[in-house]
Amino acid sequence: MRALPDFIIAGVMKGGTTSLFDYLGQHPQVVIPQIKEIHYFDLNFHRGEEWYRSHFPPRLGLRLRGIRLRKRVITGEASPYYTFHPLAPERIIDRLPGIRVIVLLRDPVRRAISHYHHMIRKGRETLSFAEAVHAERERLEGEEQRIIDSPEYSSNNHQHFSYVARGVYIRQLERFETLREKGRLLVLSSEALFQDTQTTFDRVTDFLQIDRHTLEDVPVLNVGTYGKEDADTIRELRDFYRPFNSHLQTIIDTKMPWLNSPTDS
């Protein structure tokens, strides 16, 4: 009796997914679940579709709201691990053939720093940022293959300590190629979401095929504060991401300000 999602905000972590989810919750044609990150297609796939549906509103309720508004009413979720989890994109495409997926991309260096400080606040990280960056290869060694080989396997390191790897966006977007070809993948700039929120939100509502809606409350959620990281580590990351970013721009039609003029302020 419950609906499946019409849209998923699939990533990226520390890219503004919580804020966008909140903005969509303000739209009269969108009914969002109480839990933002359901994590079905990555961590809870073994629980089955009935468990997943239990998080969403009843289909009858959506229909009645649609009749009342005389407009289309939709529901969706936001789990930013979906883009990085090696099995989630294929599961999403297979189980939700009509789904529309939104991905927010943030300057990968700034994203990595934000991710790192998020883990510090959670008490999960004890290394310095430079140490964590250099330890990542060893921490993630073999973890993706273990997830692929044992679908119920949950990797703490892969989920939490993937500061650098999560910024290689081209590899993650390639997993959604089928949706991109069908026009059901929307790639947005995180920076644009916060600098020109209404215009970016209009792109989202157009993509979801619902009316445009003027936002009245646009808080930036899950914001962290932290100092400047080691300049050598920043330069190292900029050099690492450069070839991946160059490839990225060839497959997306959204301009990312950090592709040509990255900032480390």
Secondary structure by P-SEA (a helix, b strand, c coil): cccccccccccccccaaaaaaaaaaaccccccccccccccccccccccccccccccccaaaaaaaaaaaccccccccccccccccccaaaaaaaaccbbbbbbbbcaaaaaaaaaaaaaaaaccccccaaaaaaaccccccaaaaaaaaccccccccccccccccccaaaaaaaaaaaaaaaccbbbbbaaaaaacaaaaaaaaaaaacccbbbbccccccbbbbbccccaaaaaaaaaaaaaaaaaaaaccccccccccccccc
